[in-house]
Amino acid sequence: MSTPTLPPTVYQYSLSPPSTDPSENKRLGYRTPRSILLPPYLAQNEYFTDFMDAVDEVFETQVDIPTEIIGDLRNMWVTNPTLENNQIAESQLVPFDSWSQPEWQLLVQQVNMLGMNLQSASVLSNDNYQAIARWVGMYWFGKGTESFINFINYSLSTNLAVTKLWTQDYINFVPEGDSTIGTPIWEGGTWYPTTHVNIVAAGGLQSVDVATLATFFYEIANYNLVLNDIASTYNLNISTSVLGTTAPVVDIGLYMTQTVPISNLYSYGATSPALTVTDEVPTAAYTTNPNNTDLTGIYMLGAPTSWLQDTSGRLWPIYATAQQVPVLETELPTTLCGPVVAGSTAAIYGPVQWQSVPSGTYSSGRIPVFSSSPTAKVAQLGEAPTNLVGLSTYLLVNPTGFAEFVPGSGLYAPYWTI
């Protein structure tokens, strides 16, 4: 019959612990053996002392440790013998991951018990939750002030700054202090500050993804704030010398802007309407000047940079800066985007105006709009313009209709429904 293997012990059982302070010995992992409870006439018998030592080994994992864990359910600074004997005993700084950490579900319940019931629980790590559990009590004293971003930085181990945004039309927003901000309304101008803000991450977001940050922002931030965009900024040194350089050409730097729109009203990067490869050519056109026969300055709308879908299921084309300039094409695309009806294919003629996309301060995307709702006219092939805006991948045809993308703007954009 084999002897069962007991799990390795965590505690050190000793009748002569290093400290005279019982709580200190307990933190260092020392425990008093149960054999001390034996009366003298039994303590002299090796059989009984071995029996009590066996009880210590069995009870350690089955009773003692679970009991201490239950006692530490509300303890945010749980230590362990390794931590006590090393960093704490030598007065060293303790790395965050050296502290004992409860299970994730327990951390979530601790934070809930402290008054912060986060809907974004699944996107936060154990370290994030442990930081929140430790300091959320102090956060309540600063809620409603600018200190909320400091709490986000500590909880997510980030380096973020929040900037208030200004506007004069509540469509285009610029950061506070921007040189384009004109005279404020209280001085007779048109500019005013808003509750829209952007987050600037110096050096990037590190290990935090945009979705986690945006969700956590709305859980923690002041209720009136609207997150407009998140920007990552980087300082790229052009010289390895501390003193710099006087050379006329010192280095090559990289400039990149990555815009990640954040919205609960629109789906960015939506799938385009149906594409059809066909020999069918447009036989009609939507235009705001149906009687015009002069094609000077006229162009057709080609493939946009991306598509935006609103909550009503309408698809709107978005054109980046480079795609907003008409380009002469030698032949028309053979692919049409939109419902194709034999003998009734209507293209969309410019010129158009370009309306900002509500995707953030740094977005250059624009939606083509007209000052009035275009009407359809018959257009023979010889009357078709040869200039396109957008990509030459396909032509936009047969929109579902034209509507104000920004209600009340008086500007009408083409849209499609799937």
Stockholm file with secondary structure:
# STOCKHOLM 1.0

chainA/1-418         MSTPTLPPTVYQYSLSPPSTDPSENKRLGYRTPRSILLPPYLAQNEYFTDFMDAVDEVFETQVDIPTEIIGDLRNMWVTNPTLENNQIAESQLVPFDSWSQPEWQLLVQQVNMLGMNLQSASVLSNDNYQAIARWVGMYWFGKGTESFINFINYSLSTNLAVTKLWTQDYINFVPEGDSTIGTPIWEGGTWYPTTHVNIVAAGGLQSVDVATLATFFYEIANYNLVLNDIASTYNLNISTSVLGTTAPVVDIGLYMTQTVPISNLYSYGATSPALTVTDEVPTAAYTTNPNNTDLTGIYMLGAPTSWLQDTSGRLWPIYATAQQVPVLETELPTTLCGPVVAGSTAAIYGPVQWQSVPSGTYSSGRIPVFSSSPTAKVAQLGEAPTNLVGLSTYLLVNPTGFAEFVPGSGLYAPYWTI
#=GR chainA/1-418 SS CCCCCCCCCCSEECSSCSCSCHHHHHHTTEECCGGGGSCHHHHTCHHHHHHHHHHHHHHIIIIIHHHHHHHTTTCSSCCCHHHIIIIITTTCCCCGGGSCCCCHHHHHHHHHHTTCCCTTGGGSCHHHHHHHHHHHHHHTTTTTSTTHHHHHHHHHTCCEEEEEEEESSSSSCEETTCTTCCCBGGGTSSBEEEEEEEEEEETCCTTCCHHHHHHHHHHHSCTTCEEEEEEEECCCCSCSSTTCCCCSCCCCCCCCCCCCCCCSSEEETCCCSCEEECSCCCCEEEESCTTCCCCTTCCEEEECSEEEEETTCEEEEEBCGGGGSCEECSSCCSEEESCCCTTCCEEEBCCCEEEECTTCTTCCCEEEEBSSCCEEEECCGGGSCSEEESEEEEEEBCCSEEEESSTTSCCEEEEEEC
#=GC SS_cons         CCCCCCCCCCSEECSSCSCSCHHHHHHTTEECCGGGGSCHHHHTCHHHHHHHHHHHHHHIIIIIHHHHHHHTTTCSSCCCHHHIIIIITTTCCCCGGGSCCCCHHHHHHHHHHTTCCCTTGGGSCHHHHHHHHHHHHHHTTTTTSTTHHHHHHHHHTCCEEEEEEEESSSSSCEETTCTTCCCBGGGTSSBEEEEEEEEEEETCCTTCCHHHHHHHHHHHSCTTCEEEEEEEECCCCSCSSTTCCCCSCCCCCCCCCCCCCCCSSEEETCCCSCEEECSCCCCEEEESCTTCCCCTTCCEEEECSEEEEETTCEEEEEBCGGGGSCEECSSCCSEEESCCCTTCCEEEBCCCEEEECTTCTTCCCEEEEBSSCCEEEECCGGGSCSEEESEEEEEEBCCSEEEESSTTSCCEEEEEEC
//
